[in-house]
Amino acid sequence: MNVPTMAEMTAQGKQPDVLFWVGCAGSFDDRAKKITKAFVKILNKANVEFAVLGTEESCTGDPAKRAGNEFLFQMQAMTNIEILNAYEVKKIVTACPHCFNTLKNEYPQLGGKYEVMHHTEFLKSLLDEGKITIEGGKFKGKRITFHDPCYLGRANDVYEAPRSLIEKLEVELVEMKRCKSDGLCCGAGGAQMFKDAEKGDKEIYVERTEEALEVAPNIIATGCPFCNTMITDGIKATNQEESVQVLDIAELIANAEDL
């Protein structure tokens, strides 16, 4: 796969159009790596000049901030901002809504001012500019429901970009009873991903997965690696692994045409 780093591009005297911020999940989690690869395939097919930070990329600090460790968050953020500003980065795209929200809304007050896009927004812009085409392919006619990630939807009002991409696949888009601004969290946000659940009678991810299954989808689509993990766990908990897939929007687009 062709994935240049900022260091390599700078050495060649080049400045990419966009920095792809991979994020912790997209770098280290085996399931989320597939989302990263799918997105890179689309970028390469669309001839987008992009680069990653590679080993220079560190956690945005989102989990530390959500868990209440503001000091650690600011340390992590300042380290990243120094590197981004040294490379004169202007535009960042990421497949993680947590990274997206932190880079977009919390880095500016620390001196990190960039144009930040979620990968569904960026893919929509590539589609609008005619740089990619999306056809139904092997998903044509499937029933797909979209789970809104909290930091994409409610926190940043991005609802239409992912849905318009799904509809281009010539599928039946079905909405859960709680969707868009009324969506239900998958249970991973606010650093909950990294701790045990409090006492209760049901896990949030099971509740959310059951809501998705009520609309009888073939595929549950999402735009967040954490949501992907939680909904996948929900599918396992409800014994639906044989009948329902959980896929990121980048995977849907890349796999539709077998990029």
N, C-alpha and C positions, 0 to 999 in steps of 0.2 A: 504494500500500500504506500502511496505517495503522501507522506506527512512531514513536511519540512518544519524545522524549528525556527523561532525568531532569530536565534544566534546564527544559524546557517544562512538565513536570508540577509541578515545585516552584513555578514561577511562578504556576501556577493553584491552588496550595495543596493539590495532590493528592499522595498517596503510593501508588505502584503496589504491587500484591501481590507482584510479582516483577521482578527486574532480569534481562533477557536479555543475557548476556555473549556478544557475537558472536565475538570472537577474531580473530586476524590472518587466518587462512585464510578464515573466513566473511565477512570484510570486503573482502579484496583479491583472492583467487583466484577467477577466473571460474567454475570448476566448483563451488567451495564456496559461492559466492553463491547458487546454486540451492537448496542445502540450507537456507541462512538464510531464503530467501524461502518455501520450503515450510513451515518451522517457524512463521514469522510468520503464514502463512495459517491454520494450525491454531489458533494462539493467538487470532487474530481471530475465527475461527468459534466457538471455545469461550468467547468473551467474557472472556478473561483480561485483567485490568488489568496491563499490563506496560510497561516502558520500556527503552531502551538508553542507554548513556552517550554514544554518538555520537563526536564528535571528542575527547571527554574520556577515551575508553577507550584504553589503551596495552597493549602486549604484557604478559602476566602475568609474563614473565621465564623461562618454562619452558625455551626453547632455550638461553638463556644459562647457566642452572643446570646443565642436562644436559651442556653443553659444558665445564663447569668454571669458568665465570666467576661465582663467587658474589657478587662485589662488584656487578657489573652487575645480577644478579638482584635483589639487595636494593634497589638504587636504583629499579628498575622496580616492584618490589612495593610499596615504601613510597609511591611516587607514587600508585599505584592505590588503596592502602588509605586514604590521606588523602582522596581523592575519594569513595570508597565510604562512608567513615565520615561525611563531611560531609553526604552525602545520607541518612544513617541507613538504609542498605540492610540488610535482614535476610535476604532470600532471593534466591539467584542461580541461574539455570538457564543451561546452556551446551551447545552441540552438539559441543564439542571435549573429548575425554577428557583432553587435556594441560592445558587450562585448568581443567577440572573437578578433576583431581588436585592441581594447584598451589594453586588457590583453597581447596580443601577441607582439604588436609593440610599445606600449607606457609605459608599466610598467617596462620593463628592465632598462631604463635609470633612474628609481627611485628606483631601487634595487629589483624589482620583476621579477625574471627570472624563467620562467616555460615553460614546453612543453604545448602549447595550441592548442586544436583541435576544429573545428566546429563539431556539432553533425553529419553532413552528412559524414565528413571524418572518424569520429569514427565508425559510423555504417558500412561504407565501410570496415574498418579494421576488424570489427567483422565478416563481411560476408566473407572476404578473409581468415580469420583464421578458418572459419567453425563453429564459435560460434552461428551464426544465419543463418537461411535459409529464403529466400524470395521467395514466390510463388504468382502467380497472384491473387488467391483468388477471392474476389468479384469485384476486379478492372480489371480483365482479359479482354482484348479487348477494354478497354476505351481509349479515346483520351485525353492525358494529355500534357499540355504545362508547362514549368518551367520558372518562373520569377526569374532572377538572382538578389539577393540582392547586392547592391553596395559594401558593406564592405566585402562581401564574394568573389564576382567576381572581379571587377576591382581593388579593393584595395589589394586583397590577392591571386588573380589568382586561386581560387578554382572554377572550372567549371565542371569537370568530375565526381567528387564524387557524387553529387546529381543526375546527369543524369544516371550514371551507376546503382544507386539504383532504380530509376524509371523504367529503362528498365528491371530489374529483375522481375518486377511485371507483365510481359507479357502484356504490354500495347503498344499503339502507341504513341511514344513521338514525338510531333510536335513542331517545333521552331517558335517563333515569328520573324517578320522581323528584329526587333532590339533585339539581344540576345547576350549572352556571353560578350566579351569585348566591344560590341556596345550596351549593354543593356540600358534601360531607367529606371531611378530612379522612385520608387513608389510615391515619394513626401514627405516621412517622415524623411529622413536622415538629418543630420546636425541640429538636434533639431527642424526641421520644424514641427515635430509631435505635438509640444507643443505650436504652435503659429498660428495665423490666416494667411491665404494666402494673398500675395500681390495682387494688382489689376491685373486683366487679364480676358480673356474670357473663360478659361477652367481650371479646376483643373488637376494637373499632374496625379493624380490617375485615373481620368476618361479617360484621353488620354492613359495611360498604359493599363487599362482594355479593352478599345476598340481595342487596338493592339492584346491583348490576344484573344478577341472574334472573331477577323478576321480569326483565324485558327480553329474555331469551336470546342473548347475543351469541354469535359465533366467535366474536372477538371483542375483548375489552381493550380499548386503546387508551393510552395515557401519554403524557409528555414530561415525565419525571422519573428518574431512576429509583427514587425512594418509593413512589406510588407503585411503580412496576413490581418492586420486591414485595410490598405489602399485599397487593391484589393477587399476585402469584401465590403467596402464602394462603390467601383466602380461598383461592381456587383449589389448592391442595386440601384445605380444611373441610371444604364442602364436596370433596371427591368429584370434581368436575374437570380434572386434568385431561380426560380423553375428548371432551366435547367443546371446551372453551380455551382459546388462546389469549395470552396477555402480551400485547405488542406496543412498542413506542411508535409514534407517528413516523419517525425517520425510518424505522424498520418496515412499516407498511409501504412507504413509497419506494424504498430500495428493493424490497422483496417482490413488489407487484411486477416489476420489470426484470427481476433477477440481475440487478446491477453487479 
